Amino acid sequence: MVSYRELVQNCLADVQEIMPWDLVTRMEENPDLLIVDVREPCEFDALHIKGSISVPRGILESACEWDYEDTVHDLVLARVRELVVVCRSGHRSVLAVHTMQLLGYEHVASLRTGLRGWNDYEEPLWNSAGNVVDSAYADEYFTVKLRQDQKDPKAHLVAKDVIKKKQKQSGDDNE
């Protein structure tokens, strides 16, 4: 079994990534560039790159094909078009690009660092009302907020063991 991080890492060998400043350049040089945001609809509504389209990761495969309720016309026609796939941090987009390559997309890349990096590069993000989102709000939005039940219980035990070992070593040094 592989972990989520290992799955993303394994896909990276076959996936091209670009940095936020490279995306800015590509947007200037290629007005036909399609930006595909694979985050959930509520994430897209809160903030996104202006002109991007929302295609949640969960429906990506059917959105890329005709004859599905999830079909996205512009995406189906974009197999030879330059595409950049974005998400929050650049992990879901790597998986999406890998999938899209399997589906025949020829010029597709993932935004390394995701929209967090886009915001860090001080590029604008927009909300569904058509307003620019304050970068401080975006910083807060992108801050990881794990509930206790989402944290790995083994990591907590490992941290306790490390502390105990350090305490024991410092106690041994004092003898």
N, CA, C and O of each residue as an XYZ file, in Angstrom:
700
protein
N       0.837     -1.182      0.000
C       0.000      0.000      0.000
C       0.882      1.244      0.000
O       1.901      1.283      0.689
N       0.501      2.246     -0.758
C       1.235      3.510     -0.766
C       0.392      4.579     -0.081
O      -0.837      4.500     -0.054
N       1.063      5.564      0.462
C       0.376      6.688      1.078
C       0.005      7.707     -0.004
O       0.454      7.614     -1.147
N      -0.812      8.664      0.376
C      -1.196      9.741     -0.541
C       0.045     10.465     -1.055
O       0.172     10.709     -2.255
N       0.951     10.804     -0.155
C       2.173     11.510     -0.568
C       3.011     10.676     -1.516
O       3.581     11.200     -2.473
N       3.089      9.373     -1.254
C       3.842      8.488     -2.145
C       3.170      8.394     -3.515
O       3.850      8.352     -4.540
N       1.848      8.360     -3.531
C       1.111      8.319     -4.793
C       1.418      9.556     -5.633
O       1.694      9.453     -6.828
N       1.367     10.718     -4.999
C       1.696     11.963     -5.705
C       3.146     11.907     -6.197
O       3.425     12.226     -7.353
N       4.053     11.506     -5.329
C       5.478     11.430     -5.686
C       5.696     10.494     -6.869
O       6.483     10.800     -7.764
N       5.013      9.370     -6.878
C       5.143      8.404     -7.978
C       4.669      8.989     -9.305
O       5.231      8.671    -10.353
N       3.654      9.831     -9.274
C       3.133     10.444    -10.500
C       4.042     11.545    -11.030
O       4.021     11.852    -12.222
N       4.838     12.138    -10.149
C       5.675     13.271    -10.556
C       6.670     12.931    -11.663
O       7.062     13.811    -12.429
N       7.078     11.676    -11.756
C       8.024     11.282    -12.801
C       7.459     11.535    -14.193
O       8.211     11.764    -15.140
N       6.135     11.493    -14.319
C       5.482     11.631    -15.624
C       4.757     12.958    -15.808
O       4.140     13.187    -16.849
N       4.824     13.834    -14.806
C       4.037     15.064    -14.821
C       4.951     16.285    -14.882
O       5.919     16.392    -14.129
N       4.628     17.195    -15.786
C       5.349     18.469    -15.856
C       4.717     19.425    -14.848
O       3.494     19.524    -14.759
N       5.558     20.126    -14.090
C       5.079     21.143    -13.163
C       5.639     22.495    -13.593
O       6.746     22.586    -14.124
N       4.857     23.535    -13.355
C       5.346     24.890    -13.598
C       5.136     25.710    -12.334
O       4.241     25.426    -11.537
N       5.959     26.715    -12.162
C       5.870     27.592    -10.999
C       4.887     28.727    -11.296
O       4.575     28.987    -12.458
N       4.399     29.402    -10.249
C       3.442     30.490    -10.470
C       3.928     31.558    -11.458
O       3.153     32.016    -12.298
N       5.191     31.955    -11.365
C       5.700     32.984    -12.282
C       5.725     32.480    -13.724
O       5.578     33.264    -14.661
N       5.912     31.166    -13.900
C       5.851     30.598    -15.245
C       4.420     30.618    -15.775
O       4.196     30.831    -16.967
N       3.452     30.393    -14.882
C       2.052     30.459    -15.309
C       1.679     31.877    -15.727
O       0.946     32.063    -16.699
N       2.169     32.865    -15.012
C       1.916     34.259    -15.398
C       2.422     34.491    -16.819
O       1.722     35.085    -17.639
N       3.618     34.031    -17.107
C       4.204     34.173    -18.440
C       3.374     33.436    -19.487
O       3.094     33.972    -20.559
N       2.981     32.194    -19.164
C       2.199     31.404    -20.119
C       0.859     32.088    -20.405
O       0.386     32.075    -21.541
N       0.249     32.683    -19.378
C      -1.030     33.374    -19.570
C      -0.863     34.585    -20.485
O      -1.745     34.891    -21.287
N       0.271     35.268    -20.361
C       0.538     36.433    -21.220
C       0.816     36.004    -22.658
O       0.363     36.646    -23.605
N       1.566     34.912    -22.812
C       1.990     34.469    -24.138
C       0.932     33.658    -24.879
O       0.931     33.624    -26.110
N       0.037     33.009    -24.150
C      -0.949     32.138    -24.787
C      -2.348     32.445    -24.254
O      -2.758     31.876    -23.242
N      -3.077     33.326    -24.911
C      -4.433     33.663    -24.453
C      -5.402     32.480    -24.536
O      -6.480     32.525    -23.944
N      -5.026     31.420    -25.266
C      -5.860     30.225    -25.384
C      -5.615     29.233    -24.245
O      -6.289     28.207    -24.164
N      -4.661     29.529    -23.372
C      -4.342     28.654    -22.242
C      -5.592     28.415    -21.402
O      -6.323     29.354    -21.086
N      -5.834     27.163    -21.044
C      -6.978     26.818    -20.203
C      -6.464     26.416    -18.825
O      -5.635     25.515    -18.702
N      -6.964     27.091    -17.790
C      -6.606     26.760    -16.410
C      -7.760     25.970    -15.816
O      -8.898     26.439    -15.781
N      -7.456     24.771    -15.353
C      -8.453     23.857    -14.805
C      -8.217     23.733    -13.308
O      -7.160     23.269    -12.880
N      -9.189     24.145    -12.516
C      -9.103     24.103    -11.058
C      -9.826     22.850    -10.584
O     -11.035     22.725    -10.778
N      -9.099     21.916     -9.963
C      -9.677     20.626     -9.575
C     -10.088     20.559     -8.106
O     -10.343     19.475     -7.581
N     -10.152     21.698     -7.451
C     -10.623     21.713     -6.067
C     -12.148     21.559     -6.037
O     -12.803     21.573     -7.079
N     -12.687     21.415     -4.862
C     -14.132     21.280     -4.694
C     -14.823     22.609     -5.027
O     -14.203     23.667     -4.917
N     -16.096     22.566     -5.430
C     -16.809     23.797     -5.810
C     -16.778     24.891     -4.744
O     -16.636     26.067     -5.078
N     -16.908     24.526     -3.475
C     -16.887     25.558     -2.427
C     -15.515     26.223     -2.334
O     -15.423     27.408     -2.012
N     -14.450     25.472     -2.613
C     -13.104     26.048     -2.619
C     -12.957     27.011     -3.795
O     -12.411     28.106     -3.654
N     -13.449     26.588     -4.951
C     -13.385     27.424     -6.149
C     -14.160     28.717     -5.935
O     -13.683     29.795     -6.292
N     -15.355     28.616     -5.355
C     -16.180     29.803     -5.118
C     -15.476     30.800     -4.198
O     -15.600     32.011     -4.379
N     -14.739     30.289     -3.217
C     -14.065     31.172     -2.254
C     -12.930     31.944     -2.905
O     -12.767     33.138     -2.654
N     -12.144     31.275     -3.740
C     -11.051     31.950     -4.442
C     -10.508     31.078     -5.558
O     -10.375     29.863     -5.417
N     -10.198     31.724     -6.665
C      -9.689     31.027     -7.850
C      -8.963     32.026     -8.755
O      -9.053     33.239     -8.561
N      -8.255     31.500     -9.730
C      -7.607     32.341    -10.733
C      -8.674     32.775    -11.735
O      -9.450     31.958    -12.231
N      -8.698     34.055    -12.016
C      -9.702     34.593    -12.945
C      -9.580     33.889    -14.295
O      -8.486     33.748    -14.843
N     -10.719     33.454    -14.816
C     -10.756     32.784    -16.115
C     -10.588     31.279    -16.037
O     -10.738     30.595    -17.049
N     -10.279     30.743    -14.861
C     -10.131     29.294    -14.731
C     -11.508     28.636    -14.715
O     -12.521     29.282    -14.442
N     -11.522     27.346    -15.012
C     -12.780     26.607    -14.949
C     -12.707     25.612    -13.798
O     -11.644     25.076    -13.485
N     -13.853     25.378    -13.177
C     -13.937     24.451    -12.050
C     -14.333     23.068    -12.549
O     -15.408     22.874    -13.116
N     -13.432     22.108    -12.323
C     -13.701     20.706    -12.634
C     -13.188     19.903    -11.444
O     -12.024     19.502    -11.422
N     -14.050     19.664    -10.450
C     -13.591     18.963     -9.246
C     -12.929     17.625     -9.560
O     -13.351     16.911    -10.470
N     -11.903     17.298     -8.811
C     -11.134     16.073     -9.014
C     -12.035     14.840     -9.061
O     -11.759     13.897     -9.803
N     -13.093     14.845     -8.284
C     -13.981     13.685     -8.212
C     -14.750     13.383     -9.486
O     -15.242     12.266     -9.654
N     -14.866     14.344    -10.382
C     -15.598     14.112    -11.645
C     -14.702     14.309    -12.862
O     -15.190     14.329    -13.992
N     -13.418     14.453    -12.647
C     -12.499     14.810    -13.731
C     -12.605     13.874    -14.931
O     -12.732     14.330    -16.068
N     -12.555     12.583    -14.685
C     -12.530     11.636    -15.799
C     -13.781     11.753    -16.662
O     -13.683     11.772    -17.889
N     -14.942     11.832    -16.044
C     -16.173     11.947    -16.837
C     -16.324     13.346    -17.439
O     -16.959     13.500    -18.482
N     -15.757     14.357    -16.802
C     -15.800     15.716    -17.357
C     -14.980     15.814    -18.642
O     -15.228     16.683    -19.478
N     -14.019     14.933    -18.792
C     -13.127     14.938    -19.962
C     -13.697     14.175    -21.161
O     -13.059     14.118    -22.212
N     -14.865     13.601    -21.019
C     -15.451     12.756    -22.064
C     -16.859     13.218    -22.413
O     -17.554     13.802    -21.581
N     -17.272     12.954    -23.644
C     -18.654     13.231    -24.065
C     -19.605     12.230    -23.418
O     -19.192     11.163    -22.964
N     -20.860     12.588    -23.383
C     -21.960     11.702    -23.002
C     -22.046     11.386    -21.506
O     -22.532     10.321    -21.124
N     -21.586     12.285    -20.681
C     -21.751     12.161    -19.235
C     -22.413     13.427    -18.704
O     -22.264     14.505    -19.280
N     -23.133     13.292    -17.618
C     -23.735     14.473    -16.995
C     -22.679     15.475    -16.559
O     -22.950     16.671    -16.461
N     -21.483     14.987    -16.301
C     -20.389     15.843    -15.843
C     -19.542     16.408    -16.979
O     -18.598     17.152    -16.715
N     -19.845     16.081    -18.228
C     -19.067     16.535    -19.373
C     -18.897     18.059    -19.350
O     -19.858     18.809    -19.181
N     -17.646     18.487    -19.524
C     -17.339     19.917    -19.639
C     -16.853     20.152    -21.065
O     -15.738     19.770    -21.423
N     -17.695     20.778    -21.869
C     -17.462     20.967    -23.295
C     -16.037     21.456    -23.591
O     -15.320     20.840    -24.380
N     -15.633     22.561    -22.958
C     -14.309     23.135    -23.228
C     -13.178     22.166    -22.888
O     -12.137     22.166    -23.544
N     -13.381     21.361    -21.886
C     -12.340     20.415    -21.471
C     -12.237     19.244    -22.447
O     -11.134     18.802    -22.769
N     -13.363     18.747    -22.913
C     -13.346     17.639    -23.878
C     -12.598     18.062    -25.139
O     -11.850     17.271    -25.713
N     -12.796     19.303    -25.568
C     -12.174     19.792    -26.799
C     -10.721     20.219    -26.614
O     -10.080     20.649    -27.573
N     -10.196     20.109    -25.406
C      -8.880     20.682    -25.103
C      -7.732     19.673    -25.105
O      -6.683     19.962    -24.529
N      -7.883     18.530    -25.713
C      -6.840     17.499    -25.651
C      -5.507     17.953    -26.275
O      -4.450     17.460    -25.883
N      -5.546     18.866    -27.221
C      -4.300     19.349    -27.831
C      -4.016     20.805    -27.447
O      -3.068     21.409    -27.949
N      -4.820     21.351    -26.577
C      -4.671     22.728    -26.111
C      -3.732     22.762    -24.900
O      -3.620     21.770    -24.179
N      -3.068     23.878    -24.676
C      -2.224     24.009    -23.489
C      -3.112     24.183    -22.260
O      -3.964     25.070    -22.208
N      -2.890     23.309    -21.268
C      -3.665     23.325    -20.027
C      -2.728     23.402    -18.830
O      -1.635     22.836    -18.842
N      -3.172     24.112    -17.793
C      -2.497     24.075    -16.505
C      -3.561     23.731    -15.470
O      -4.607     24.376    -15.392
N      -3.276     22.712    -14.687
C      -4.200     22.249    -13.665
C      -3.734     22.783    -12.316
O      -2.552     22.711    -11.981
N      -4.684     23.321    -11.543
C      -4.350     23.922    -10.255
C      -5.215     23.334     -9.143
O      -6.321     22.845     -9.376
N      -4.677     23.397     -7.941
C      -5.408     23.021     -6.739
C      -4.853     23.867     -5.591
O      -4.196     24.877     -5.842
N      -5.093     23.491     -4.377
C      -4.656     24.281     -3.227
C      -3.135     24.299     -3.084
O      -2.527     25.361     -2.954
N      -2.526     23.104     -3.109
C      -1.093     23.029     -2.814
C      -0.259     22.341     -3.888
O       0.963     22.257     -3.764
N      -0.903     21.853     -4.933
C      -0.161     21.216     -6.020
C      -0.146     19.708     -5.979
O       0.536     19.085     -6.793
N      -0.875     19.094     -5.060
C      -0.903     17.630     -4.994
C      -2.049     17.040     -5.811
O      -1.830     16.146     -6.629
N      -3.252     17.526     -5.600
C      -4.392     17.027     -6.390
C      -4.173     17.296     -7.870
O      -4.573     16.501     -8.720
N      -3.536     18.421     -8.174
C      -3.301     18.749     -9.588
C      -2.316     17.785    -10.235
O      -2.446     17.488    -11.423
N      -1.341     17.292     -9.494
C      -0.411     16.290    -10.031
C      -1.184     15.023    -10.403
O      -0.995     14.466    -11.484
N      -2.056     14.576     -9.497
C      -2.855     13.385     -9.787
C      -3.781     13.623    -10.974
O      -3.972     12.734    -11.804
N      -4.349     14.807    -11.054
C      -5.243     15.138    -12.159
C      -4.490     15.158    -13.490
O      -4.984     14.633    -14.488
N      -3.313     15.755    -13.511
C      -2.518     15.798    -14.745
C      -2.147     14.386    -15.175
O      -2.222     14.057    -16.359
N      -1.755     13.566    -14.241
C      -1.412     12.173    -14.555
C      -2.610     11.480    -15.227
O      -2.458     10.808    -16.247
N      -3.778     11.652    -14.650
C      -4.997     11.070    -15.213
C      -5.289     11.634    -16.596
O      -5.618     10.887    -17.518
N      -5.172     12.940    -16.742
C      -5.464     13.573    -18.026
C      -4.507     13.102    -19.116
O      -4.902     12.958    -20.273
N      -3.259     12.864    -18.751
C      -2.313     12.329    -19.731
C      -2.756     10.940    -20.187
O      -2.667     10.614    -21.371
N      -3.233     10.127    -19.251
C      -3.740      8.799    -19.614
C      -4.945      8.903    -20.541
O      -5.178      8.021    -21.368
N      -5.710      9.986    -20.399
C      -6.895     10.213    -21.228
C      -6.571     10.902    -22.555
O      -7.475     11.210    -23.331
N      -5.285     11.145    -22.816
C      -4.885     11.671    -24.118
C      -4.598     13.155    -24.186
O      -4.421     13.684    -25.284
N      -4.545     13.853    -23.058
C      -4.207     15.277    -23.077
C      -2.700     15.408    -23.297
O      -1.902     14.788    -22.594
N      -2.325     16.225    -24.283
C      -0.935     16.282    -24.740
C      -0.107     17.382    -24.108
O       1.099     17.206    -23.930
N      -0.709     18.510    -23.763
C       0.039     19.670    -23.271
C      -0.550     20.127    -21.944
O      -1.184     21.179    -21.861
N      -0.336     19.335    -20.923
C      -0.936     19.626    -19.622
C       0.137     19.626    -18.538
O       1.005     18.754    -18.504
N       0.063     20.613    -17.658
C       1.038     20.745    -16.568
C       0.294     21.042    -15.266
O      -0.861     21.469    -15.268
N       0.982     20.808    -14.172
C       0.442     21.086    -12.841
C       1.123     22.326    -12.274
O       2.322     22.525    -12.464
N       0.353     23.153    -11.581
C       0.926     24.327    -10.921
C       1.594     23.886     -9.621
O       0.923     23.576     -8.637
N       2.909     23.863     -9.636
C       3.665     23.504     -8.434
C       3.399     24.565     -7.363
O       3.398     25.758     -7.666
N       3.181     24.158     -6.159
C       2.831     24.984     -4.993
C       1.367     25.395     -4.998
O       0.892     25.973     -4.020
N       0.637     25.112     -6.077
C      -0.791     25.372     -6.127
C      -1.154     26.836     -5.937
O      -0.333     27.733     -6.128
N      -2.404     27.050     -5.557
C      -2.881     28.416     -5.365
C      -2.254     29.073     -4.141
O      -2.223     30.300     -4.041
N      -1.758     28.270     -3.218
C      -1.012     28.853     -2.084
C       0.216     29.577     -2.622
O       0.505     30.704     -2.220
N       0.933     28.931     -3.528
C       2.102     29.556     -4.130
C       1.736     30.736     -5.008
O       2.456     31.733     -5.044
N       0.623     30.631     -5.716
C       0.121     31.731     -6.554
C      -0.121     32.959     -5.681
O       0.261     34.073     -6.041
N      -0.754     32.745     -4.539
C      -1.010     33.831     -3.595
C       0.299     34.359     -3.001
O       0.467     35.570     -2.854
N       1.212     33.473     -2.664
C       2.524     33.890     -2.136
C       3.284     34.732     -3.150
O       4.039     35.631     -2.777
N       3.083     34.440     -4.436
C       3.713     35.201     -5.515
C       2.980     36.520     -5.763
O       3.338     37.294     -6.651
N       1.951     36.750     -4.960
C       1.166     37.985     -4.967
C       0.392     38.199     -6.266
O       0.242     39.322     -6.748
N      -0.092     37.092     -6.813
C      -0.977     37.155     -7.966
C      -2.419     37.160     -7.460
O      -2.703     36.571     -6.417
N      -3.329     37.809     -8.173
C      -4.696     37.953     -7.664
C      -5.502     36.653     -7.711
O      -5.350     35.822     -8.607
N      -6.353     36.521     -6.718
C      -7.348     35.455     -6.666
C      -8.716     36.128     -6.594
O      -8.856     37.202     -6.008
N      -9.710     35.501     -7.186
C     -11.045     36.074     -7.295
C     -12.042     35.160     -6.607
O     -11.821     33.952     -6.520
N     -13.130     35.720     -6.122
C     -14.198     34.898     -5.562
C     -15.326     34.773     -6.573
O     -15.275     35.374     -7.647
N     -16.345     33.994     -6.230
C     -17.440     33.744     -7.178
C     -18.285     34.987     -7.444
O     -19.027     35.030     -8.426
N     -18.179     36.002     -6.576
C     -18.905     37.254     -6.805
C     -18.172     38.165     -7.788
O     -18.678     39.227     -8.150
N     -16.977     37.748     -8.220
C     -16.211     38.538     -9.180
C     -15.330     39.587     -8.540
O     -14.898     40.526     -9.209
N     -15.058     39.442     -7.250
C     -14.205     40.397     -6.540
C     -12.831     39.803     -6.267
O     -12.693     38.598     -6.056
N     -11.816     40.662     -6.275
C     -10.478     40.230     -5.893
C     -10.495     39.922     -4.399
O     -11.051     40.677     -3.601
N      -9.880     38.809     -4.040
C      -9.810     38.379     -2.647
C      -8.559     38.969     -2.016
O      -7.480     38.916     -2.606
N      -8.696     39.529     -0.824
C      -7.564     40.071     -0.081
C      -6.546     38.954      0.183
O      -6.921     37.857      0.595
N      -5.269     39.232     -0.054
C      -4.247     38.192      0.088
C      -4.125     37.696      1.532
O      -3.784     36.534      1.754
N      -4.399     38.557      2.513
C      -4.368     38.119      3.914
C      -5.484     37.104      4.178
O      -5.286     36.124      4.896
N      -6.665     37.352      3.588
C      -7.757     36.382      3.699
C      -7.334     35.062      3.048
O      -7.573     33.989      3.602
N      -6.705     35.147      1.869
C      -6.258     33.934      1.171
C      -5.228     33.182      2.007
O      -5.272     31.954      2.082
N      -4.300     33.907      2.638
C      -3.317     33.262      3.520
C      -4.020     32.464      4.607
O      -3.684     31.305      4.854
N      -4.987     33.083      5.247
C      -5.740     32.415      6.310
C      -6.519     31.230      5.754
O      -6.561     30.166      6.372
N      -7.132     31.411      4.596
C      -7.907     30.349      3.962
C      -7.034     29.128      3.680
O      -7.467     27.990      3.862
N      -5.808     29.374      3.237
C      -4.915     28.273      2.866
C      -4.199     27.646      4.057
O      -3.557     26.608      3.899
N      -4.289     28.238      5.233
C      -3.647     27.677      6.414
C      -4.296     26.348      6.769
O      -5.520     26.244      6.858
N      -3.466     25.340      6.970
C      -3.973     24.009      7.303
C      -4.615     24.043      8.686
O      -4.037     24.547      9.649
N      -5.819     23.494      8.757
C      -6.568     23.465     10.011
C      -7.059     22.034     10.250
O      -8.182     21.682      9.887
N      -6.216     21.234     10.855
C      -6.594     19.848     11.125
C      -7.314     19.731     12.459
O      -6.895     20.303     13.465
N      -8.408     18.976     12.444
C      -9.058     18.606     13.700
C      -8.221     17.510     14.357
O      -7.429     16.847     13.686
N      -8.387     17.322     15.634
C      -7.619     16.303     16.356
C      -7.828     14.915     15.749
O      -6.887     14.125     15.666
N      -9.072     14.615     15.322
C      -9.359     13.294     14.773
C      -8.770     13.083     13.380
O      -8.822     11.970     12.856
N      -8.217     14.122     12.778
C      -7.582     13.994     11.464
C      -6.083     13.769     11.568
O      -5.423     13.473     10.572
N      -5.553     13.908     12.760
C      -4.107     13.766     12.970
C      -3.747     12.305     13.201
O      -4.507     11.552     13.810
N      -2.593     11.922     12.711
C      -2.102     10.552     12.847
C      -1.784     10.270     14.317
O      -0.886     10.894     14.882
N      -2.508      9.340     14.939
C      -2.242      9.071     16.358
C      -0.839      8.520     16.589
O      -0.262      8.728     17.657
N      -0.284      7.818     15.598
C       1.072      7.287     15.745
C       2.096      8.409     15.814
O       3.091      8.293     16.529
N       1.867      9.487     15.082
C       2.806     10.618     15.100
C       2.869     11.218     16.500
O       3.939     11.631     16.948
N       1.744     11.270     17.187
C       1.699     11.794     18.558
C       2.527     10.902     19.482
O       3.265     11.399     20.333
N       2.400      9.578     19.312
C       3.159      8.646     20.141
C       4.652      8.741     19.852
O       5.468      8.690     20.773
N       5.010      8.878     18.594
C       6.419      9.025     18.213
C       6.994     10.292     18.839
O       8.108     10.275     19.361
N       6.242     11.388     18.789
C       6.703     12.646     19.382
C       6.912     12.487     20.882
O       7.888     13.005     21.424
N       6.010     11.776     21.563
C       6.165     11.533     23.000
C       7.433     10.732     23.280
O       8.166     11.029     24.224
N       7.690      9.705     22.449
C       8.896      8.884     22.623
C      10.160      9.714     22.446
O      11.121      9.549     23.197
N      10.167     10.598     21.467
C      11.329     11.456     21.225
C      11.582     12.355     22.438
O      12.723     12.526     22.869
N      10.516     12.920     22.975
C      10.650     13.792     24.160
C      11.186     12.995     25.333
O      12.083     13.461     26.036
N      10.651     11.795     25.560
C      11.111     10.951     26.672
C      12.599     10.616     26.516
O      13.352     10.659     27.489
N      13.020     10.280     25.287
C      14.431      9.952     25.042
C      15.323     11.149     25.328
O      16.386     11.009     25.934
N      14.892     12.322     24.893
C      15.690     13.526     25.146
C      15.773     13.814     26.632
O      16.829     14.189     27.141
N      14.644     13.636     27.335
C      14.655     13.859     28.778
C      15.575     12.865     29.467
O      16.314     13.221     30.385
N      15.526     11.621     29.021
C      16.366     10.573     29.613
C      17.842     10.884     29.341
O      18.684     10.744     30.228
N      18.151     11.310     28.101
C      19.537     11.632     27.760
C      20.030     12.816     28.576
O      21.159     12.801     29.067
N      19.217     13.818     28.725
C      19.651     14.992     29.502
C      19.782     14.625     30.975
O      20.626     15.181     31.678
N      18.964     13.703     31.445
C      19.073     13.239     32.833
C      20.340     12.406     33.038
O      20.992     12.489     34.079
N      20.680     11.587     32.004
C      21.893     10.765     32.073
C      23.130     11.644     32.048
O      24.125     11.334     32.702
N      23.078     12.750     31.293
C      24.230     13.633     31.198
C      24.506     14.342     32.522
O      25.639     14.743     32.786
N      23.481     14.496     33.351
C      23.637     15.216     34.601
C      24.178     14.336     35.707
O      24.544     14.852     36.763
N      24.245     13.039     35.511
C      24.701     12.139     36.576
C      26.192     12.113     36.715
O      26.720     11.401     37.570
